[in-house]
Amino acid sequence: MKTLGASEAKNRFGELLDLARREPVQIAKKGRSVAIMMSIEEFERFLDLENQFLALKAEQARQEGFVGITESEALLSEILNA
């Protein structure tokens, strides 16, 4: 992954956009990594993977007997009123 300084990224923004369409680009400021620029397609792929992961975790929770919001509120109310 290519790294550009923040000033260089600002001064060469058009080139940065072209480069980010090919591969993610790390942006550093004062020697510290602060951002990643990537293509919209790559970002959407990450969002899709995140949604798949969250769906998997939700299914695991359901199978393990996860208590939903309504049940949680009733239980908390019962505890507080006891």
C-alpha positions as CSV (number, residue, x, y, z in Angstrom):
1,M,0.0,0.0,0.0
2,K,1.4,3.4,-1.0
3,T,1.7,6.1,1.7
4,L,1.5,9.8,1.0
5,G,2.0,12.7,3.3
6,A,-1.1,14.9,3.9
7,S,0.5,17.9,2.1
8,E,1.5,15.7,-0.9
9,A,-2.0,14.2,-1.0
10,K,-3.5,17.7,-1.0
11,N,-1.1,19.0,-3.7
12,R,-1.6,16.0,-5.9
13,F,-5.3,15.3,-5.2
14,G,-6.2,14.3,-8.8
15,E,-3.3,11.8,-8.9
16,L,-4.4,10.6,-5.4
17,L,-7.9,9.9,-6.7
18,D,-6.5,7.9,-9.7
19,L,-4.2,5.9,-7.5
20,A,-7.0,5.2,-4.9
21,R,-9.1,3.7,-7.7
22,R,-6.3,1.1,-8.2
23,E,-5.4,0.4,-4.6
24,P,-6.0,1.8,-1.1
25,V,-3.7,4.7,-0.3
26,Q,-2.6,5.5,3.3
27,I,-2.4,9.2,4.2
28,A,0.1,10.3,6.9
29,K,0.3,13.6,8.8
30,K,3.5,14.3,10.8
31,G,4.6,10.8,10.4
32,R,1.4,9.3,11.8
33,S,-1.2,7.4,9.7
34,V,-4.5,9.3,9.8
35,A,-6.6,8.0,6.9
36,I,-7.0,5.5,4.0
37,M,-8.4,6.6,0.7
38,M,-9.9,3.8,-1.4
39,S,-12.2,3.4,-4.4
40,I,-16.0,3.4,-3.9
41,E,-16.1,-0.2,-5.1
42,E,-13.6,-1.3,-2.5
43,F,-15.5,0.6,0.2
44,E,-18.8,-1.0,-0.8
45,R,-17.1,-4.4,-0.7
46,F,-16.0,-3.7,2.9
47,L,-19.6,-2.6,3.8
48,D,-20.9,-5.8,2.3
49,L,-18.4,-7.9,4.3
50,E,-19.3,-6.0,7.5
51,N,-23.0,-6.7,6.9
52,Q,-22.4,-10.4,6.3
53,F,-20.3,-10.5,9.5
54,L,-23.0,-8.7,11.5
55,A,-25.7,-11.1,10.1
56,L,-23.6,-14.1,11.1
57,K,-23.1,-12.7,14.7
58,A,-26.8,-12.0,15.0
59,E,-27.6,-15.6,13.9
60,Q,-25.1,-16.9,16.4
61,A,-26.6,-14.8,19.2
62,R,-30.1,-16.1,18.2
63,Q,-29.0,-19.7,18.3
64,E,-27.4,-19.1,21.7
65,G,-30.6,-17.8,23.2
66,F,-30.0,-14.1,22.9
67,V,-32.6,-12.1,24.7
68,G,-34.2,-9.4,22.6
69,I,-35.0,-5.8,23.4
70,T,-38.6,-6.4,24.7
71,E,-37.4,-9.3,26.9
72,S,-34.5,-7.2,28.2
73,E,-36.7,-4.3,29.1
74,A,-39.2,-6.6,30.9
75,L,-36.4,-8.2,32.8
76,L,-34.8,-4.9,33.8
77,S,-38.2,-3.6,34.9
78,E,-38.8,-6.7,37.0
79,I,-35.3,-6.4,38.7
80,L,-35.8,-2.7,39.4
81,N,-39.3,-3.2,40.8
82,A,-38.3,-6.1,43.0
